[in-house]
Amino acid sequence: MFRDISVNELQSFQQNINHTLIDVRSPQEFQEATIPGSINIPIFSDEERSEVGTIYKQVGKEEAEKKGLEIFSKKLPTFVETFRNIQTEKTVFCWRGGMRSKTAATVVDLMGISIQRLTGGIRAYREWVVDSLAQMDFRPSVYVLDGFTGTGKTILLQQLKKLGYPVIDLEKMAGHRGSIFGQIGLKPNNQRSFDALLLEKLQQYEQEPFVFVEGESKRIGKVLIPDVLFNKKQNGFHFLIDLPMEVRVQTILDDYQPWKRPNEFEEAFHIIKKHIHTPVRKQIAAALTEKKYAIAVELLLKYYYDPRYSHANRIFTEDQQHSIQAVSVEDALEQITQTVDALVF
């Protein structure tokens, strides 16, 4: 008989490289939010789940269960073989630890394959994440990369990570760059996914002396940074990065590549244009229409993003900040690493 395990027990299994966590919900549910590191082996497709749900609402539970069994029985050989090919310890879960995960665990266990089921499913896991974030005392110091839009903060985080420094990339977890243009070319995450990914990183780095983050506002796209990290960030050590305008423009062009999604850029500009003085607004609109993106970006920086950043920027004490006057992103990286190494070592 398969064994039920709690979320707390799951944590020890997840630290074991010979463990696989399996989400048996539909592909759409899996895409919306899951437990980090899980794979998806669905009992029902999105369409099948919808069909069973409709029968449940319109006819009743018994008929829905019959239809579900009819659909699933046709998949049994393939379903079991998929589990058999996973040569690790296995734990299955669904939304509430109900019928779907119980059915999957029962069938797989009957075929002689060792399996566990997560009690309470992803709903219990979500409650555990929220409670853990609320109660966590994150000890490492937080080094914050601050500066005007286009100063390569995301690139710097990526390079710092390659050099072995502990990095929490909030924009990557959010699937959003934090501006009105921020979701273009990306897939935004919801709060459930963001919180789960963040908690995983916070736990990973809780014994480090410090971590790097980018100077984000409380909201990034659709998600909010939990207080455990946001408050620490606000009171952290800030690197104020300054790069030449031409470097900032090129950095943005390399990242966003607006020529690939011109309509999305024009739609995003339409949302903010009321906040820009009319003559400049017309210049930006014309530049976007004519696909002169470097001109459009520079105007947006000068007349929209830079003024907003200056207005919102906090005043830090001398021991809370260090100015980085650089000619390139590479130059900024070298200055940051030298400063951090001097601070820590």
N, C-alpha and C positions, 0 to 999 in steps of 0.2 A: 504494500500500500504506500502511496506517495506520502510525503511528510509536508506539513504546513510550517512555514517559517515566518517570523516577524520581520519588520523593517530593520530593527536593530540587529537581528541575526544576519540579515542580508549584507550588512556592511562588512562583516568579516569575510563573507564569501566573495564580495566584489574585489577585495584586496588579493584574492587568489587568482592568479593568471589562468588557472585551469577551471574557470567558472564562466558559464554563459547564461546571460539573463535574456529571456524570450518573452516578447510581447505578442500575445495571441489575438489582440484586437485587430480591427480592420486597418488597411493601409492609411486611410484618411485620419483615423484616430491616432495612429502611430506618428504621422507627420505633424499633427497638431501639438503633441507633447508626449514624451515618454521618459523612462529612466535612462540617464546617460549611459552609453555603452551597450544598450539593448539591441537585439536584432528582432525583426518582425517575421513571425510565421503565423499568418492570420488563419483563424478558423473560417471566417466569412470574408468575402470581398466586400467592398463598399456597397455594391448593389444588393448583394445577398443580405447584408445586415439591415439595409433599408426595408427589404421585402419582409423579413422576419419581424422587424419592429412594427411595420404596418399591420401585419396579422395580429400581433399582440394587442395593439390599440383597438383594432376594429372587431376582432373576433374573440380573442382571449389567450391566456397564457398556455393552455394545453395545446391548442392548435399551432401556436407559434413554436412551441417545443417540438412538435411533430415535424413541422416544416424545417426547422433547424437541423434536426436529426437526419431528415431526408437529404438535405444539402450536404451535410458534413460526411455522411456515410460514403458518398461517392469519392470523397477525397482521402479516405482513411489510409490506403496504401502509401500514397505519396507523402501524406502528412507524417506518418510514422517513420518512413524511411528518411525524411529530412532530419528528424530528431536523432535517429540512429547514427547518422553521419557526423553528428557533433560529438567529438571525442573529449568532452569535458563534463564536469558536473553541471547540471542544468536546473534552472528555476524558471517557472512560467508565471505570468500574471496577466490579469485583464483589468477592467475598470475598478471593480469593487471586490475582486477575489471571489467572484460568483460562478455562474454556470459555465462560462466559456473556459476559464482557467481550470475549473474542476473537471470538465469534460476532457480537455487536453491532457491533464495530468493523469486522469484515470485510464484513458486509452493507451497513452505511452507506457504507463506502469504495467498494464496488462500484457504488453508486448515485451516485457522483461527489461525495459530501459529505466534506469534510475532517474527519478525526477522529484523536484520539490515545487511547492506552490507558495506564492507570496500572499500571506494573509492580508485582506483588506485591499489588495491590488494597488494600482497607481494612485487611487484616492488616499490611501493610508500613507503612501510614500510622499505625496504632496503635503499632507498635514505634518509629517516629520520634517520635511524641508523648511516649511514656514516656521515651525517651532524652533528648529536648530538655528536658523538665521536670527530669530528674535532673541535667543538666549546666548548666542555666541559672543565671546570676548576675543576679537581678533588681535593678536599681540604684535605682529610685525609692524615696523614703521612703514608708512606709505609715501613713496616718492612719486610726485605728480608731474606729468609733462603738460605744461600749459603754454599757451601762445595763440596768436591769431590763426584763423582758418588758413590751411595750406602750409603750415610750418612743419609738415611731415611727421606729426606725432604718432600716427599709426605705423608708418614706416620705421620710426625709431623704436617703437615697441617690438616690432617684428625682429629688428636687428639686435636689440638687447636680448631677446629670447634666444636668438641663434648663438649669442655669446655666452649663454648659460645663466643669465640673470633671471630671477623670478618675475614673471609678467602676468598680469590679468588684463586681457583684452576685452573690455566691456562692450565695445562696438561690435566685435566679432560675435560675442554671445547674444547680443541684441539683434544681430542681423540688420544693423542700421548705423549710419555714420553720424547721426545726431543732428543733422540739419534738415531743412525742408527738402533738400535734394538727396537726403541721406539714404533712402531705401532704393534708389534707382540702381538696378542691376543686382540687388540683393533680395534675400527672402527673410523678411522680418520675423523674429521669434515672438511668442507670447510670454506673459509673465511667468507661467509655470515652467516653461523650458529654460528661460533666463535664470530663474532662481535656482533650479536644479544644477545648471552648469556652473553658476557662481559658487554655490555651496561646495561643489566638488573641488573647485580651485582654492577656495579659502581653506578647506581641510588639507589640501595638498601642501599649501605653503605656510601652515600655522606655526611651524618650527623655524621658518626662515627669519633672518634679522630684518628684512625689508621686502617689499614688492613694488614694482612699477605699475602705475595705471595712467590713463589719459585724463586730462582735466575736463570731465563731462559734467553737464548739469544733472539735476536729479532725474529727469526723464530723458531716455534715449529711445526715440521712436515710440513704440507701443509700451515700453516697460519702464519701471521705476527702479532705481538703485536702492536696495534695502539700506536702512539706517546703519547697520553694522559696518558697512564699508563707506557709505557716503559721508558720515560724520568723521570717520577716520581720515578720509581723503581731504575734507575741508580743513582739517587741522594738520595735514601732512606737510612735507617739505616740497616746495614747488620750484620746478625748473621753468623759468620764463623764457621761452625760445623766440628768437627774432631772426628772420631770414629775409633776404632781399625780395621785393615784390615779384620780379621775374621768375625767381626760383619757386615762390609760392604758387604762381599761376601755372607753371609747368607741372608741379607736383599734383595739383588738382586735375589738370588735363590727363595726366598719366593714370590717375586713380579712377576718375569718373568716365573718361572716354565718351564725351557727350555726342560725338558724331555717330555713335552706335545706337543711341536712343534719343534722337532730337525731339520727338514729340513729348516724351516724358519730361525733358528739361523745360520745354516751353510751358507745359502744364504746371510744373512746380514754380516756375517764375510767375505765372499768373496769380498764384496764391499770395506771393509776397510783394508784388509790384506796387500795391497801394501804399506801401511803407517807404517807397523810394520817390525822391523829387521828380516831377514830371519830365523835365528835359533829359535827365539821366535814364529814367525809365524807358523813354523812347529810344535812346541810344542802345540800351541793352536788348530791347525787343528787336531792333534792326539787326544787331550783331548776331542774335540767335537765328533770325530768319535767313541771314546771309551766310550762316555757318562760320562766322568769325568768332570762334569760341574763346580764343585767348583774350580778345577785347571784352567780350561779355563777362568772362570770369574776373578780369581786373576791375571792371566797373562794379561788379557785385561785391568784391572785396572792399574796395574803397568807400562805397556809398551805402552798403547794407551790413556786411558782416563785421568789418572793423569797428564801425561806430557802436554796434550792438555789443561786441566783445568788450570794448573800452568802458561802456556804461555798466555792464554787469560784473566786470572784473573786481575782485576783492582786493583790499590793501593788506599785504602781508608784512609781518615784522621782518627785520633783517635776518634773523636766524631761521625764518620760515621759507626763504626764497634764495634763488641763485639765478642771475641773468645769463643767458647764453646768446651772445652776439656771434652769429655764424654766417659763413658765406655759402654753405651747402648743408644738406642733411647729414652728409658724412662728417663734416666739420662739427656739427652739433653733437653727433653721436660720440665723437672722440672727447669733446669737452665734458659731456655728461658722465661718461665712464671714468674719466680722470677725477672728476669731482666726487663721484660716489665712492670710488676706491679710496680716496683720501678720507672721506667721512667715516667709512666702515672699517677700513684696515689701517 
